[in-house]
Amino acid sequence: MGLFSKEKVVDPPNKSQRKVCWEARDVFFQCLDANKIDNSLDPNEKANVESNCGKERATFEKDCVASWYQYFQEKRYNDNRRQKYIEKLQAEGAQPLPFKLDSTQMNVNRK
């Protein structure tokens, strides 16, 4: 069983292929950070991404399975948004809960 792309079924990446993908991802994301690009998937940022990080993006896209390429970019954007929201709440004086909620506690409140 393999991973699905638009064209064909491909085998899952092996350990060395995953390492190459992750390294390409890290280089691309460092470039995005250096150029203050939050969402590399935003069509309005496409020209900015290509002009500043086009080479890194092409390597990242080439070295990763298509679904990973998409997933890592979406995850980076969502993680950045979440972190900015946390920082905003902290700046407004919000404090962390003195205990940790687990999924069973959260489901009890929904019933």
Order of alpha helices (4+ residues) and beta strands (2+ residues): beta-beta-alpha-alpha-alpha-alpha
